Amino acid sequence: MIAVNQLPLSFCSSDGFHDFMFVVEPNYKPCKEEAIKTRLKVYSSNIKELIKNDLQDATSICCTTDCWTSISQESYITVTAHVIDSKWCAKSYTLTTHEMDKRHTAENLSEQLINTFGKWDFTNKILAIVTDNAKNITNAIPLISPEIYSVNCVDMDYLLIINIILTNSGVLKLIKLQIASVVCRRSTMSRRQFTLDEKIGIIGRLENGEKNSVISKEFGTCSSTISTIWKNKDKLKNMFQTTSLKAKRLRTAQHKGLEEAVLVWFKQQRLLSVPISGPILQTKIDQLAEKMKIENFKCSASWIQRFRQRHNIGFGKISGESSAVNTDICSNWLANVWPSLRAGYCDDEIYNADEAGLFFKLTPDKTLRFKGEKCSGGKLSKDRITVLVAANMTGTDKRKLLVIGKSKSPRCFKGVSSLPVFYENNTKAWMTSAIFEKTLNYWDDELRRKKKKILLLVDNCPAHPSLQHLKFIKLVFLPANTTAVLQPMDQGVIRNIKAHYRNQLVLKMIEDIENQIESKVTVLDAIIMLDKAWRNVTSTGIANCFRHAGFCDVTTDTTQLQADSGLINNIDEDYLQIDDDLITSEIQTDEDIVDNVIANQQVELDNDTDIEELDDEFETVPSISEARAALRTLERFYYTKYEGTDAERKALSFLETSINSNTKQSSIKDYFKKLNKN
C-alpha cells in the first residue's frame, strides 16, 4: 500500500490506519518503521528481478529518455524501457529518474545512459532510443553505439512542421491578430467600473441566488470583477450607510475630520433650503479648519471639487428638493394629499417614526429640578438619551429601537457583545441628519433583501433630510407644525413606552431600597428597560394611535390609549410628562459640528473609552456561570411560589437552552476532573 500509493512511512503509525486495521483484523500488530523499510527493500528487489526477467526474455528493446532542469536549477534524467513480451503485449518500465550533477553535454549524457543500461544488462539488445530534437541528446546516442537508431519524438516533429507552415503562409499572423483582439476585449471588460449603488445591487442579486456568469455577461465585465465585489460585500455594505451611491472609487480624504464636519454643515444648510455657492463653501471650510486647529490649510478649488465628487454634490438645485411646505390644516391634508401618497401601500406597509427625549436616570423625587427642561447641553445632557420609535400602522411590526447617547462606548458596555437596540452617539445625545441617514440606509438595505417596499411618515425637523436615493422606502414628510396632531407616535405610543419604562425604574428603586443598596442606572440598564417597555406596547395600542391621528376611518376613544400604560398606581402625572419638551434635534452650530467630530476622533484614539464616562460606576456584565446561577434561583422561586402555566415553564426552559447554547458542552469527565482537584 505504501509503495503503490507512494505514501510516507509515518502513515502506518497514524491513528486512522490503526483504527482501520483493527476493523479489518483485530489481531493486527503495527509494524515499526525499521521493519517497514526492510520489507520495502525486499519488495523493491523482487520487482527489479521481475523486470530483469522480462528484459532478458525480450529479443529487442526500445528506450525513451529525457533530461531537464528544475526551477531550483537541479538537473534530472529519466530512462524508460519498452518491450513486447512473448504474448505480444507491450510493456513499459521506468528504469531510473535521478539527479545529474554534471552539465548536459553529449558526453555526459551518453555516460549516464551507458551506466543505466549496464545496471540492467541489456545494452546489446537496444534497437532504438527516442529523444527530443535537442542537439546534445541526439549527439549522445552515436557515442553509446553506432548500431542504435536515434529517433526524434514524432510530437516534436509535428510542432516543427506546424510552425514552419504557419510562419510561411501568414496564418500565424492572423492567429496573433485574433488573440490580440480577444485580449484587448478582455482588457476592456475588466476596466468596467461600478458605482456603489450598482455594487450593492449586484450583491443583492448574488444573495438571491443569481449566478456570477449571468451577472457578468449582463454588465459586460469579467466574472472576477463580480467575485471581487462579492468578496468585499461587508465593507461595501458598511460604506453604503454613509457614502455617495454614485461614487465609483471610495477615496479617503486627507483631512477626514474636516470633511466630515463640512458635510454635516452642508447637509444642514440644504435642509434649510439655503443656497450654497462655491465661494460660500470655501469660506466656511476655512473657518471650520481654523476652529479644528488644522495648521497650514487653505481650501482650494480642487479640494472642493474632490469633496463634491466624493459625496455627489452639485451646486444647482437638488432633485426633488423643495422649500415649499404644505400649510393646509390637518383635515385638508388627510383628505386631499394623503390618499394619493399612500396609493399602492397596504396598512402593513405604512410606518411612522419619531424621536423622544428621555431622562433615563430621573427619579420621582427629582421632578421639580427637571420640569420644563429642554436640555440643549450642560450637565443634564449626561442624564438624557434620545430614542427613535418606529412601527407600522397595524402594529404588527415594531422596529428595533434606536437609542442615541452621549458616549460612543460607555464603560457599562464593557464585555457586551450585542444589544437589543441600535445604538448611536453624539456630544448632545441628539438625532442628527447623519444618524438618520445611516439608519434609513440600513433599513432600506434590509428591505431590499426582503424585496419589500414601505412608506415612512416622519416630521419635517432639521435632523430629517430628504433622502432621494432610497429605493425601498418612500419618505413622506408631515406638514409643518402639525406633528402634535398628525404624528401617530405622539398620540400615545411614546407616552406608553415612557410609562412602562418608568414603571420598571420605580420597581428597581423600590427593590434597591429593600436591599439597602444605592440605586444607580446606567445607559445599559436604560437600554434593557426600554426594550422591555417597547415589547409591552401592544399592536392594538399602536393601531389605535394611527386611527386617532386620522390615518384610518375608524374612530377611537383616547382613554383606551392611556389604559394600556401599565403604570404603578398613584404615580405622579408630572413624572410621566417631565421630558415631553426635551429637544431631540436642532440646527447645529459650527461649534457643535466641530466638537462632535473631535469627540469621535478622540474616542477612537482612546480605544473607544470615553473619558467623561470614567467616573461612572457600573455593574459588570454577568458571566455564563453567574447567569446559570441566577436562572436556578429564579426557577426555585417560581416553582415553589406559583403554580404557573405551561407557557411560563416553556419560557424558563427556552431561556436555559439559550444560555447553554452559548457555552461549551460539559461532560462527565469535567465532573471527575474538578472532583480530583478538590
N, C-alpha and C positions, 0 to 999 in steps of 0.2 A: 504493500500500500504506500509506504513512504517513497520507495524508488519510482514506482509507476506515476504517482501524482506529484513527485518532487516536493514532498513535504519536509519541514525541518524535523530533526531528531527529537526536539522538545515536544512534538505532537504526542508522542507515546506517554509522556508524563503529565499530560493535561487531564483535568478532572472530567472533561467531556468524553475523552477516549476511554477513561476508566469506567465511567457510567455505561457507555455503550457496550464495552466488553463484558461487564457484569450481567447485562441483559442477554447477550449472545451466549456467554459461557461463564456462569457464576464462579467456577473454579479457576478462572484465568488469573495468573500472577504477572504483574507488569515486569517487563524486562528493563535492565539497566542500560544506560546509554552505551557503555562499552560493549555490551553483548550485541546491541543493535548494529554497532559499527562492524563488528566481526562478521555478523550474518550478512551485512550488505556487501562486504568484501567477497564473501563466498558466492553470493548471488551474482556479483559483477563478474567473477571468474567463470562461473557457469555460463553466463550469457556470452562472454567472449569466446569460449570454447565452441558454442553452438554456431556463432558467426564464422569462426575459423573453419569449421567443418563445411559450411555452405560455400565459403570462398574456395576451399580446397577442391570441392567437387565440381566447381564451375570450370568450364573449358576456357572461357574468356571473361574479362571484367572491364566495365567502363566506369570511369570516375568523373565526378564533378568537383570543382574546387573554387574557392573564392577567398579573397583576403580584404580586410577593411580596417579602418581606423575609427575608434570611438570618439565621442565628444571630448573625453578626458585624455585624448591623444594616446590611447592604448591600442596596439596592433594585434589583430587576431587572424587566424587562418582556419578554414574548415575543409574537411575532405569527406566525401560520401562515395561509397561503392555501390554499383548496380549490377545485379546478376540475374540470369534466367536459370532456374533450377531444372531438375530432371522432369518435372511435371509441367514445364513451360509456364511457370508462374514467375512474374517479375518481382524482385525483392530489392530493397534499398537499405543500406546500413550506414549510419553516420559514424565514421571511424574515429574522428577526433575533431575537437574545437578547442584550440589552445592559443595562448598568448605568444606573439613573436617579439623577441627583444632585439631583432635586427631590422634594418631597412628593407623595404620591399623591392629589392633588386632581383634580376633573373636568377643570379647565382644563389642568393639566399633562399628564394622560393623553391628552386629545384632541390636544394639541400633538405628543406623541410618536407617536401613530398617524398623524396627517396627514403628518409628516416621513417616516415609513416608507413609506406609500402613495405619496408623491410620488417617492421614490427609484426605486420600481418602476413608476411611471407607470400606475396603474390605478384612481385614485380614483373616476373616473366610472363604473367597472364594478362597484363593490361593491354587492351586493344586501342582505347582512345581516352583522352581526357578533355572534358568540355570546360571552357573558361569564357570569361567576357573578352572584350576586344582590347583590353589594356596591353601595351607592348611588353611590360615586364613579365606578365604571366605567360603570354604567348611565346616569348623568347625562352622561358624556363623549361617548357615541355621538351624541345630537342635535346637539352642538356641531360635529361633523365635517360632517354633512349631515342635514337633516330627512327626506330620502328613504331613508335607510339604516334597515333594520329592526334593532331591538335585541332580540336573542333571549336569554332566560335559559337556562342549561345545564339540560337535562332531568334530569340526575342530581341537581342541587341541588333542583329542584322535587320530585323523589321523596323526598328526605330531609326536606324541609319537610312534605310531606303525611304521611309516616310518623310524624314527630314529633308532629304535631297529633292524629293518630288515637290514638297510644299515650297521649298525655297526657290526652285527654278520656275514653278508655274505661277507664282504670285498668289496662290491660295493662302499661304501663311500670312500675307499682308492683310487679306480680307478677314481672316480669323482674328488677327490682332485688333483690327478696327471694330469688330463686333464685341470683342472682350472689352475694349476701351469704352464703348458706348454703354455696355452693361454696368461697368464700374462707375462711369460718370452718373448714370441714372441712379445707381445705388447711393452714390455720394450725395446727390441732390435730395434724395429721400431722407437721408439721415440728418440733413440740416433743417428739417421741419421743426419749427418752434411752436409751442403751445402756450396759451395764456393759462393763468392759474385756474380760471373758471373752466376751461376746457379740460385741464388735468383732473379736476375734481369730478367732472362728468365722466371721464374715462375710468377713473377709479370706481365710480358708482356702477358703471356697466360691467366691469370685471367682477365686482362683488355680487352682481346679479347673475353671474354665470356665463357671460358672453366670452367667446374665445378671443385670445390675443390676435390671432391671424385675421379674424373678421374685422376687428377694430383698426389694425394697422393697414389693411387693404382699403378701408373706407377713408382713412385720413391720408393715404399715400405716403406712409412712412415705414420705417423698419420695425420689425417685431421687438427688436432690442430696445428701441425707444419707449415702447409701451411697457416693456418689462421694467425699465428703469423708473418709470412713473409709478408702477405698482410697488416697486421696492421702497420708494420714498413716500408712500401713501400717508404714513403717520405725520411726517414732517410737513407735507403739503396740506393736510387737514388742519394742522395747527396754524399754519400761515393763512389759511382760508379765513380764520376768525378775524384777522386784523389787517390783511394786506389787500391792495387793489387787485380786483379779479382780472384786469386786462393786462397786468404786468407779465412779461414773458421771462424776464430774468430778475430774480429776487435779490438785488444788490443791497448791501448793508451800508448805511450812511456812516461817514467818518465820525460825526458828532451825533450819535444815536439819541442821546437825551434831548439835545436841542431840537432835532427833527420831531421827536415825539411831542414836545411842548408846542412847536409850531403847528403841527397837525391838529392838536386839541383846540388851539386858538382859532385856526382857520375854520374847522367844522362848526364851532360855536358861532362864529360870525355869519356863516352861510345859513345856519339855522334861523338866525335873526333877520335874514334877507339883507344883510349889509353887503353892498358891492365891494369886492376886493380887487384892486388893480396891482400890477407888478410893483410900482414904487411903494405903495402902501405896505405890501407884504415884505418887501426888502427892508423897509424901516423897522417894521415890527420884529423881524428876525434878528436884526442888530440889537434891538432893545432886549429881547429875551436872552440873547447871548451874553449881553452885559450883566443882566440880572443873575445868570447862571455862572458868572465869573469865568467865562471862556476867553482866554487871552489870545491876542493876535488873530482874531477872527473878524473878517469883513465879508458880509454877504455879497455875492456876485450874481450876475445874471445866469451863469452856468449852474451855480448852486441851486437857484430857484428852478431852473429847467429840469435838473435831475430830481428835485423834490416833487415837481409836478408829474414827471414820468413815473416815479415810483408809486405815487398814490392816485394816478389817473385824474389829475386836477386840470380843469380848463378855466380860463378867466371869464368865459362867457357865462350865460345863464345855464344853470344846471338843469338837465332834462327832468321834467316832472316837478320842478320846484316852483312854488308859488307863495307869495307873501299874503295873498288874499285869504281871509278867514271868514267862514260862514257865521254870520251874526244873528241868523234867524233864531227864533225861540225853539225850545226843545221839541215841542209838538210838531212844528213845521218840518224840522229836520227828520224826525221819526217818520212823518207821513210822506214827505216828498223826496228825501235824499236816501234814507236808509234802505228802502225796498230795492232800489237799483244797485246799491253797494253789496247787498247780501245775496243778490241773484246768483244762483248756481251753488250756494253753500247750504248744507243742511244744518240743523241746530248743533249737532255734534262737532261740526267743523268751524263754529264761530266761538272765538275766545276773547277774553278780556284780561288785561294785565295792568296792575297798578302798584305803586310803591307805597310803603307805610313806614314811618319812623317809629322806633321802639326804644324806650328807656329800659334796657333789659335787666338792670340791677335795681330798678325802682321798687321800694317797699312802701306799703300804705302810709307809714308814718312820715315819709319824705314828700308827700303830695304837694304841700304848700310851696316848698322850695322849687319844685319843677313846674308849677302851674303856669300856663301861658308861655313857657319857654319854647323858643323856636330853634335854639341850639345851632347857631351858624358858626360855632367854633368855641374855643376856650376849654376849660376843664371838663365841662359836661359832655364834650364830644367823645370822651373815652367811655362814657356810660350809655351811649346810644349806638344803635345799628339801624340799617335800612333793609327792609325786606320787600322783594318783588314777588307778588302773588299773582298767579295766572291759572285760569280754569276755563273749560268750555261751557256753553250755555246750558247744557243738560246736567252739568256737574259730574259727568261720568269720567272725565279726565282732569285730574288735578295735577298740574305741573309741579315738579320738584321745586321747592322754594329757592330763591336766590338771596343769600344773606351778604350784605356789604358791611364790612367792619373797617376800623381804622388801621389795624395792623395787618401786614401781609402774612405773617406767620406767628400768631400769638404763642406764648410759651405753653398754653394749655393744649396746643396741637402737637406737642412733642410725643412721638410714638403713635400718632394717629395715622392710619393707612387709608381710611375712607371716611366720608362724611355723608349724612343723609340729605344734605342740601348742596347746592352750588355755592362757592364762597369766592368773593372778590374783595378788594380793599381800595381805599384812597385815604388821604390825610383827614378828610372830614366825614368819612363813612357815608358818603352820598352816592346816589346814582349819577353816573356821568355818561356822556354820549358814547365814549369808548367802551364802557362796560355794557351799555345797552346794545351797541352794535355787535360786540363779541357774543353776547347771549343769544341774539336773534340769528347770527350766522351759525352758531352751533345747533340751534333749534331747526333752522332751515335745512342743514345737512342731515339731521336726524329724520326729518320729514321726507327728504329725498330718498333715503334708504327704505322708508316705509311706502314710498310712492303715494303720498297723501298731501293734499293742499288744504290750507286753512285760511280763515280771515281773522286778523287780530286787531281788536279795538284798544287804542291807547289814547291818553290825553296829549295835548299839544304843549308839553313842557320843554324847557331848554335841553333836557337830557335825552329827548326822544327825536333823533334826526330822521329825516325822510330817507329811507334806505331803498334805492331803486334796484339794486342788484338781486334782491331776494326773489327766488323763483317759486318757492312753495309756501310762502307767507305773503298774504295780501295785507299790507299795513294800512289801517284806516284810522285817521285822527278824529277825535270827537271835537265838536265846535268849542271855541274858546269860552271860558267862563261858564261852562255847563256841566263840568265833571261832577259837581256835587249832586246833580240830578240824573245825569245820563251814565255815570260810571258805575257799572254793576258791582264792582268790588267795594265801592264806597257805600253801597246800600245795606251792608250788614256783614259781608264776608270778612273784611279786615277786622271789624269790631268783634266778630265771632272768634277769630284767631287770637286776638289780644285777650279776650275773656278766658279762653281755655289756657292760654299761656300764664296769665296772672293767677288763675286758679291753681296751676301746678306750682308757681312760685310761692304762693302763700302756704300751700301744703308743705313745701320744702322748708320754709322758715319755721312753721309750727313743729315739724319734725326735728329741726336743729335745736330749737329751744328745749324740747323734751329731752334731747340727748345732751344738752348743756354744751353745745359747741357753737362757735361763731359761724354765722350764716354768710356764705360767700357765693357769688355767681360769676362764673367765667363765661367767655364767649362760647366755649364748647358746651357748657351747661345750657346756655340760651338756645343754641342750635338744636340740641336734643329735645328741649321742651317745645320749641317752635315746630319741629317736625311732628311731635305727638299732638300738638294743638291743631295743626293742619289736617292730620288724619282724623281728628274728632269732628271736623266740619263735614256735615253731611251733604250728599249730592242734592237732596231736596232743598236744603237751605240755599245752596248756590243757585239752583234753578229759580227759586223764589226771588232772589236778588235781581236776576236778569229780567224777570217779569215785572218787578217793582220799578225797574228803570225804564220800562216801556218797550222792551225788545220783544215781548210776547203779548198776545191779546188778552191772556188770562190775567185777571187782577188778583192781588194777594193782600192779605192783612199784614201790616208791618209788625204787629205783635207776634206773628208766627216767626218772624226773623229773629226776634230777640229771645224767643222761648228756647232756641237751640244753643244758647250760650253756655249752659252747663256751669254757671258760676256758683261759688260758695255763697251760702245765704248771708245777707246783710253786708256784702262788700260795697264800699262807698262808690257811688257813681262817678265821682271826680277821679277816683283811682283808675277807672276804665278809660276815661276820656282825657287823661292827663297829657298824652303826647299826640293828640289829634292834629295839632297845629305844627307839629315838628317838620322842619324843612327836609325834604328828601332830595332836592336838586335845586341848583341856582346857577346863574351865569357866573362862570369862574373868572376871577381877575387874573392878571398876569402873575401876581404873587402866588395865587392858588395853583396855577398850572405849573410854575417852576418848583414850588415846594413839593408838589405831588411827584414830579419826575425825579427830583433829587432824593426824596424819601425812598422811592422804589429802588433807585440805584444803590443807596446806602444799605438797604436790606440785603441786596444781592452780594454786596461786599462783605457783609457781616454774617454770611451763611444763613440768610433768611431768618435771623433772630432779631426782632425789633427791640431797640434799646429802651423805648418807652414802656415796654411790657416786662422788663426785667424785675421790677418791683412787685408785680402782681403774683400773688400766691395762687397755686392751683393744685388740684388733685391729679396725681399721675394716672395715666390710662391703665386700667386693671389688666393683669396678665391672664393667660388662659386658665391657669390653676385657680386664680382668685375668682374668675368668672364661674368656674365649676362649683367652687365652694359656696358662692352666693346663690347659685341656682339650687343647690341642695338645701340651703337654708330656706329658700322660697318654697320648695316642694314640701318640706316638713311643715312649714306654716300653713300651706294651702290644704294639704291632705288631713291635717289634724284640727283645722278650724272651720273648714267649709265642706259641704257635700260636693259642690261643683257639678259641672256638666261635662259631657264627652268632648265638646268643642274646646273647653278650657284645658282639659287634660291633654288633648292632642296638641294644643298650643305649647304647653310646657314640654312635651316630648319633642316637638319640632324645634324648639329653642335649644334643647340639649343636643339634638342631632346637628344643628348648625354650628354650635360651639365645637363639637367633637370633629366635625369635618375639616376644621382649620388646624387640626393638630395631628402629630404623628401617631399612628395607631400603636397602642401599647400591647404587650403580650405577657404571657405568664412568666416568661424569662425575666422581664423587668421587675416583677414582684420578688423573685428569688434574689436578684442582684441587690435590690435595696434591703432585703431582709438580711443578707450576708453582711452588708456594710454596717448595719445596726448591731 
